[in-house]
Amino acid sequence: MYLITVFGNLLIILAISSDSHLHTPMYFFLSNLSFVDICFTSTTIPKMLWNIQMQSKTITYEGCITQIYFLILFAVLDIFLLTVMAYDRFVAICHPLHYTVIMNPRLCGLLVLMSWLSVVSLFYCTMLGVYLSSAATHSAHSSSTASVMYTVITPMPNPFIYSLRNKDMKKL
């Protein structure tokens, strides 16, 4: 499942970057979303696979904090990019004649940059919350099942959803 997620998203990035017809705001945001999905799944799955292979369940405190930081970073960045993509579609549907003027390359780059900056600034607040909160007791099995569902199953269909239902991507 992890390899399907990574290769599917890499194919989307390569298809968008290699075809000049796909150099539009929607595909610019989609390629960024694919990159973030690769990063999101790569924050925990390689360590989990290593732990399964080595039959080890240990992680250092620093490793855990780093892993949680990047997991939340990419999860929130996913949300911001999906919001930007929704705005792009809103402009395309509600203001089709002004679309190219409103969604110019400068604004697209600025929206992606603001998504990244917003997420980074939000994390300084959430990291403070992590340090100040107490650890709640959870069952290890339910936590690991939830982790796999959230980090592998959820991002895996994204390449298929965004490319197979799209006429421009099917032409490639």
Backbone as CSV, one residue per row, in Angstrom:
resi,resn,N_x,N_y,N_z,CA_x,CA_y,CA_z,C_x,C_y,C_z
1,MET,0.820,-1.192,0.000,0.000,0.000,0.000,0.861,1.251,0.000
2,TYR,1.933,1.211,0.775,2.830,2.372,0.830,3.436,2.649,-0.542
3,LEU,3.890,1.590,-1.219,4.494,1.767,-2.541,3.476,2.275,-3.561
4,ILE,2.242,1.809,-3.468,1.185,2.302,-4.368,0.983,3.795,-4.165
5,THR,0.961,4.224,-2.913,0.790,5.647,-2.601,1.948,6.473,-3.165
6,VAL,3.165,6.033,-2.906,4.341,6.790,-3.353,4.431,6.818,-4.878
7,PHE,4.339,5.664,-5.522,4.469,5.623,-6.979,3.307,6.308,-7.685
8,GLY,2.107,6.163,-7.156,0.954,6.843,-7.751,1.115,8.346,-7.720
9,ASN,1.556,8.873,-6.580,1.764,10.318,-6.465,2.955,10.791,-7.290
10,LEU,4.007,9.975,-7.366,5.141,10.334,-8.228,4.729,10.395,-9.695
11,LEU,3.885,9.463,-10.110,3.404,9.482,-11.493,2.596,10.736,-11.785
12,ILE,1.795,11.164,-10.828,1.036,12.405,-11.025,1.985,13.590,-11.173
13,ILE,2.983,13.673,-10.310,3.955,14.778,-10.381,4.689,14.757,-11.719
14,LEU,5.139,13.573,-12.155,5.853,13.466,-13.433,4.949,13.798,-14.616
15,ALA,3.710,13.341,-14.582,2.782,13.623,-15.678,2.509,15.116,-15.784
16,ILE,2.306,15.762,-14.660,2.010,17.199,-14.665,3.226,18.005,-15.100
17,SER,4.394,17.634,-14.628,5.588,18.413,-14.995,6.021,18.169,-16.435
18,SER,5.693,17.010,-17.006,6.153,16.721,-18.369,5.201,17.180,-19.459
19,ASP,3.949,17.422,-19.157,2.979,17.835,-20.169,2.637,19.312,-19.993
20,SER,2.969,20.122,-20.979,2.739,21.566,-20.870,1.259,21.926,-20.827
21,HIS,0.385,21.053,-21.315,-1.054,21.312,-21.243,-1.575,21.248,-19.804
22,LEU,-0.809,20.621,-18.951,-1.216,20.489,-17.557,-0.581,21.545,-16.652
23,HIS,0.025,22.556,-17.242,0.624,23.632,-16.456,-0.429,24.705,-16.182
24,THR,-1.428,24.329,-15.414,-2.516,25.224,-15.022,-2.565,25.255,-13.497
25,PRO,-3.280,26.231,-12.930,-3.331,26.316,-11.464,-3.806,25.027,-10.794
26,MET,-4.856,24.398,-11.330,-5.386,23.191,-10.714,-4.325,22.098,-10.630
27,TYR,-3.569,21.909,-11.698,-2.545,20.863,-11.707,-1.310,21.263,-10.901
28,PHE,-1.047,22.544,-10.816,0.027,23.023,-9.947,-0.274,22.650,-8.500
29,PHE,-1.516,22.909,-8.076,-1.922,22.550,-6.719,-1.946,21.035,-6.545
30,LEU,-2.383,20.320,-7.555,-2.441,18.855,-7.485,-1.050,18.253,-7.341
31,SER,-0.074,18.798,-8.063,1.288,18.268,-7.926,1.849,18.554,-6.539
32,ASN,1.521,19.714,-5.977,1.939,20.009,-4.602,1.261,19.071,-3.609
33,LEU,-0.016,18.795,-3.833,-0.742,17.864,-2.970,-0.139,16.463,-3.058
34,SER,0.233,16.042,-4.250,0.861,14.728,-4.410,2.190,14.659,-3.670
35,PHE,2.970,15.729,-3.757,4.243,15.780,-3.032,4.017,15.690,-1.523
36,VAL,3.033,16.431,-1.030,2.741,16.419,0.400,2.239,15.039,0.832
37,ASP,1.447,14.381,-0.012,0.980,13.029,0.316,2.149,12.044,0.431
38,ILE,3.130,12.178,-0.453,4.325,11.328,-0.365,5.045,11.593,0.957
39,CYS,5.219,12.856,1.291,5.897,13.206,2.546,5.102,12.717,3.752
40,PHE,3.778,12.874,3.694,2.913,12.468,4.801,3.041,10.976,5.088
41,THR,2.953,10.162,4.062,3.042,8.722,4.289,4.462,8.298,4.657
42,SER,5.447,9.062,4.207,6.836,8.701,4.480,7.305,9.100,5.877
43,THR,6.486,9.796,6.638,6.908,10.175,7.990,6.834,9.015,8.966
44,THR,5.888,8.109,8.770,5.718,7.028,9.744,5.885,5.629,9.170
45,ILE,5.508,5.424,7.937,5.471,4.066,7.384,6.848,3.416,7.315
46,PRO,7.907,4.085,6.849,9.219,3.402,6.836,9.655,2.937,8.226
47,LYS,9.440,3.757,9.252,9.795,3.359,10.623,8.932,2.195,11.078
48,MET,7.644,2.233,10.726,6.751,1.138,11.105,7.177,-0.163,10.426
49,LEU,7.515,-0.097,9.146,7.974,-1.293,8.440,9.276,-1.820,9.029
50,TRP,10.163,-0.919,9.401,11.419,-1.310,10.044,11.133,-2.013,11.378
51,ASN,10.225,-1.444,12.150,9.873,-2.047,13.441,9.269,-3.430,13.270
52,ILE,8.443,-3.600,12.262,7.844,-4.908,12.005,8.917,-5.906,11.602
53,GLN,9.822,-5.479,10.725,10.892,-6.355,10.256,11.822,-6.759,11.395
54,MET,12.177,-5.813,12.240,13.111,-6.075,13.334,12.410,-6.549,14.609
55,GLN,11.100,-6.608,14.575,10.284,-6.981,15.735,10.652,-6.135,16.959
56,SER,10.736,-4.851,16.685,11.072,-3.886,17.725,9.947,-2.863,17.810
57,LYS,9.651,-2.415,19.008,8.605,-1.411,19.188,9.148,-0.165,19.871
58,THR,10.415,0.085,19.724,11.007,1.217,20.421,11.255,2.372,19.466
59,ILE,11.179,3.567,20.026,11.530,4.790,19.319,12.043,5.765,20.374
60,THR,13.036,6.520,20.025,13.566,7.488,20.983,12.553,8.621,21.151
61,TYR,12.688,9.326,22.237,11.800,10.457,22.492,11.947,11.507,21.388
62,GLU,13.199,11.793,21.015,13.448,12.776,19.958,12.872,12.297,18.627
63,GLY,13.035,11.008,18.349,12.480,10.443,17.123,10.967,10.522,17.101
64,CYS,10.351,10.274,18.244,8.894,10.339,18.347,8.391,11.765,18.120
65,ILE,9.020,12.726,18.773,8.609,14.128,18.620,8.811,14.575,17.174
66,THR,9.927,14.198,16.561,10.190,14.554,15.165,9.144,13.944,14.245
67,GLN,8.838,12.681,14.480,7.849,11.989,13.658,6.470,12.626,13.799
68,ILE,6.073,12.925,15.009,4.772,13.566,15.233,4.742,14.946,14.597
69,TYR,5.827,15.687,14.744,5.895,17.034,14.154,5.641,16.978,12.655
70,PHE,6.378,16.127,11.946,6.228,16.070,10.495,4.900,15.442,10.070
71,LEU,4.399,14.505,10.840,3.102,13.914,10.529,2.010,14.977,10.575
72,ILE,1.989,15.755,11.635,0.982,16.808,11.762,1.229,17.907,10.736
73,LEU,2.487,18.254,10.500,2.825,19.274,9.503,2.229,18.924,8.146
74,PHE,2.478,17.711,7.679,1.997,17.326,6.357,0.491,17.083,6.333
75,ALA,-0.086,16.659,7.449,-1.543,16.482,7.503,-2.252,17.825,7.376
76,VAL,-1.779,18.821,8.104,-2.405,20.144,8.039,-2.117,20.795,6.691
77,LEU,-0.934,20.578,6.159,-0.617,21.113,4.834,-1.541,20.514,3.775
78,ASP,-1.844,19.238,3.904,-2.827,18.587,3.032,-4.159,19.331,3.070
79,ILE,-4.600,19.665,4.273,-5.876,20.366,4.444,-5.824,21.746,3.797
80,PHE,-4.737,22.475,4.009,-4.623,23.800,3.406,-4.592,23.723,1.878
81,LEU,-3.870,22.756,1.335,-3.817,22.623,-0.119,-5.182,22.229,-0.691
82,LEU,-5.905,21.377,0.003,-7.259,21.037,-0.447,-8.163,22.266,-0.405
83,THR,-7.966,23.132,0.572,-8.729,24.385,0.647,-8.391,25.295,-0.521
84,VAL,-7.107,25.398,-0.839,-6.679,26.212,-1.980,-7.244,25.641,-3.286
85,MET,-7.250,24.314,-3.400,-7.820,23.682,-4.601,-9.330,23.953,-4.691
86,ALA,-10.000,23.962,-3.556,-11.437,24.275,-3.555,-11.659,25.718,-3.995
87,TYR,-10.812,26.624,-3.547,-10.914,28.017,-3.980,-10.685,28.133,-5.484
88,ASP,-9.708,27.416,-5.988,-9.431,27.405,-7.424,-10.662,26.951,-8.208
89,ARG,-11.294,25.899,-7.768,-12.505,25.388,-8.440,-13.661,26.373,-8.299
90,PHE,-13.758,27.042,-7.142,-14.793,28.052,-6.936,-14.645,29.182,-7.956
91,VAL,-13.430,29.664,-8.111,-13.185,30.744,-9.071,-13.482,30.261,-10.491
92,ALA,-13.069,29.043,-10.821,-13.297,28.508,-12.168,-14.789,28.365,-12.475
93,ILE,-15.586,27.999,-11.485,-17.014,27.789,-11.712,-17.808,29.087,-11.618
94,CYS,-17.526,29.893,-10.618,-18.331,31.099,-10.383,-17.872,32.316,-11.183
95,HIS,-16.618,32.345,-11.571,-16.083,33.478,-12.333,-15.242,32.971,-13.505
96,PRO,-15.836,32.209,-14.411,-15.036,31.582,-15.473,-14.353,32.578,-16.411
97,LEU,-14.966,33.712,-16.637,-14.355,34.689,-17.547,-13.170,35.413,-16.913
98,HIS,-13.133,35.468,-15.608,-12.040,36.135,-14.898,-11.029,35.148,-14.316
99,TYR,-11.211,33.873,-14.603,-10.385,32.835,-13.981,-8.894,33.055,-14.225
100,THR,-8.505,33.270,-15.470,-7.073,33.404,-15.767,-6.476,34.670,-15.165
101,VAL,-7.301,35.691,-14.988,-6.808,36.924,-14.370,-6.657,36.724,-12.858
102,ILE,-7.656,36.087,-12.243,-7.623,35.894,-10.792,-6.570,34.869,-10.398
103,MET,-6.562,33.721,-11.053,-5.660,32.630,-10.684,-4.373,32.687,-11.527
104,ASN,-3.672,33.786,-11.440,-2.419,33.932,-12.185,-1.301,33.183,-11.470
105,PRO,-0.183,32.931,-12.163,0.910,32.159,-11.550,1.432,32.760,-10.242
106,ARG,1.437,34.072,-10.156,1.922,34.722,-8.932,1.023,34.379,-7.746
107,LEU,-0.314,34.455,-7.953,-1.238,34.131,-6.872,-1.149,32.655,-6.500
108,CYS,-1.011,31.785,-7.482,-0.901,30.348,-7.198,0.319,30.060,-6.332
109,GLY,1.447,30.634,-6.705,2.661,30.459,-5.909,2.502,31.030,-4.510
110,LEU,1.848,32.182,-4.417,1.615,32.804,-3.121,0.693,31.951,-2.252
111,LEU,-0.357,31.370,-2.849,-1.274,30.510,-2.089,-0.562,29.272,-1.546
112,VAL,0.289,28.669,-2.357,1.039,27.497,-1.887,2.021,27.907,-0.795
113,LEU,2.715,29.020,-0.992,3.659,29.512,0.019,2.942,29.816,1.332
114,MET,1.785,30.457,1.231,1.018,30.773,2.439,0.525,29.502,3.128
115,SER,0.196,28.484,2.345,-0.199,27.206,2.949,0.953,26.651,3.781
116,TRP,2.150,26.651,3.199,3.325,26.140,3.920,3.594,26.993,5.164
117,LEU,3.569,28.332,4.999,3.880,29.201,6.138,2.850,29.085,7.242
118,SER,1.577,28.960,6.874,0.511,28.833,7.869,0.691,27.563,8.684
119,VAL,1.030,26.506,8.011,1.214,25.230,8.705,2.396,25.310,9.653
120,VAL,3.484,25.884,9.206,4.669,25.984,10.059,4.360,26.814,11.301
121,SER,3.668,27.934,11.127,3.358,28.769,12.292,2.370,28.080,13.232
122,LEU,1.431,27.328,12.690,0.494,26.585,13.540,1.214,25.534,14.373
123,PHE,2.280,24.975,13.841,2.964,23.913,14.552,3.710,24.381,15.780
124,TYR,4.160,25.602,15.776,4.816,26.082,16.982,3.834,26.129,18.143
125,CYS,2.579,26.457,17.854,1.549,26.447,18.904,1.207,25.023,19.317
126,THR,1.067,24.126,18.346,0.699,22.749,18.695,1.831,22.025,19.404
127,MET,3.069,22.342,19.045,4.190,21.713,19.753,4.181,22.108,21.222
128,LEU,3.839,23.345,21.491,3.731,23.790,22.871,2.648,22.974,23.588
129,GLY,1.539,22.735,22.913,0.466,21.922,23.485,0.898,20.503,23.761
130,VAL,1.718,19.926,22.876,2.221,18.564,23.076,3.103,18.511,24.321
131,TYR,3.947,19.483,24.485,4.843,19.478,25.643,4.095,19.708,26.956
132,LEU,3.022,20.495,26.901,2.305,20.820,28.128,1.227,19.802,28.487
133,SER,0.809,18.975,27.534,-0.269,18.027,27.822,0.275,16.761,28.464
134,SER,-0.588,16.105,29.218,-0.182,14.845,29.826,-0.511,13.699,28.888
135,ALA,0.185,12.594,29.028,-0.045,11.431,28.169,-1.276,10.682,28.666
136,ALA,-2.208,10.443,27.751,-3.408,9.671,28.095,-3.136,8.206,27.792
137,THR,-3.798,7.329,28.493,-3.601,5.901,28.255,-4.473,5.449,27.099
138,HIS,-3.873,4.765,26.179,-4.564,4.218,25.011,-4.095,2.786,24.807
139,SER,-4.935,2.000,24.175,-4.505,0.649,23.835,-3.570,0.733,22.639
140,ALA,-2.480,-0.002,22.677,-1.480,0.046,21.606,-2.054,-0.474,20.302
141,HIS,-2.881,-1.498,20.363,-3.449,-2.093,19.151,-4.391,-1.117,18.448
142,SER,-5.261,-0.463,19.194,-6.194,0.475,18.557,-5.459,1.692,18.016
143,SER,-4.413,2.128,18.702,-3.616,3.259,18.218,-2.893,2.917,16.926
144,SER,-2.327,1.704,16.856,-1.597,1.325,15.640,-2.553,1.112,14.470
145,THR,-3.734,0.562,14.733,-4.727,0.397,13.660,-5.172,1.748,13.140
146,ALA,-5.442,2.674,14.036,-5.841,4.023,13.628,-4.721,4.704,12.846
147,SER,-3.474,4.493,13.264,-2.339,5.097,12.566,-2.218,4.590,11.136
148,VAL,-2.364,3.287,10.961,-2.274,2.713,9.609,-3.421,3.230,8.745
149,MET,-4.620,3.275,9.294,-5.771,3.759,8.531,-5.546,5.203,8.090
150,TYR,-5.026,6.025,8.987,-4.877,7.440,8.699,-3.697,7.729,7.773
151,THR,-2.580,7.022,7.971,-1.382,7.360,7.215,-1.216,6.596,5.912
152,VAL,-1.870,5.454,5.763,-1.696,4.669,4.538,-2.985,4.609,3.726
153,ILE,-4.060,4.189,4.347,-5.303,3.959,3.619,-5.882,5.262,3.063
154,THR,-5.894,6.315,3.854,-6.493,7.576,3.408,-5.773,8.194,2.211
155,PRO,-4.431,8.336,2.207,-3.780,8.961,1.048,-3.658,8.047,-0.180
156,MET,-3.795,6.738,0.004,-3.576,5.807,-1.106,-4.507,6.053,-2.298
157,PRO,-5.803,6.285,-2.115,-6.662,6.478,-3.291,-6.552,7.850,-3.949
158,ASN,-5.850,8.805,-3.335,-5.764,10.150,-3.914,-5.250,10.171,-5.354
159,PRO,-4.161,9.459,-5.685,-3.720,9.493,-7.084,-4.796,8.981,-8.049
160,PHE,-5.524,7.982,-7.632,-6.562,7.425,-8.495,-7.741,8.386,-8.617
161,ILE,-8.123,8.988,-7.500,-9.254,9.912,-7.508,-8.951,11.119,-8.380
162,TYR,-7.759,11.686,-8.229,-7.435,12.915,-8.937,-6.987,12.704,-10.373
163,SER,-6.590,11.495,-10.737,-6.123,11.300,-12.111,-7.083,10.486,-12.960
164,LEU,-7.658,9.434,-12.425,-8.511,8.580,-13.241,-9.860,9.216,-13.555
165,ARG,-10.292,10.149,-12.738,-11.562,10.822,-12.993,-11.355,12.119,-13.763
166,ASN,-10.194,12.323,-14.303,-9.844,13.576,-14.940,-9.537,13.335,-16.413
167,LYS,-10.235,14.013,-17.302,-10.044,13.813,-18.747,-8.623,14.149,-19.209
168,ASP,-8.080,15.240,-18.684,-6.735,15.656,-19.102,-5.684,14.618,-18.710
169,MET,-5.808,14.041,-17.542,-4.835,13.038,-17.091,-5.013,11.717,-17.847
170,LYS,-6.228,11.398,-18.241,-6.466,10.160,-18.977,-5.835,10.194,-20.372
171,LYS,-5.673,11.392,-20.917,-5.071,11.528,-22.259,-3.607,11.128,-22.284
172,LEU,-2.940,11.184,-21.139,-1.491,10.888,-21.105,-1.205,9.453,-21.289
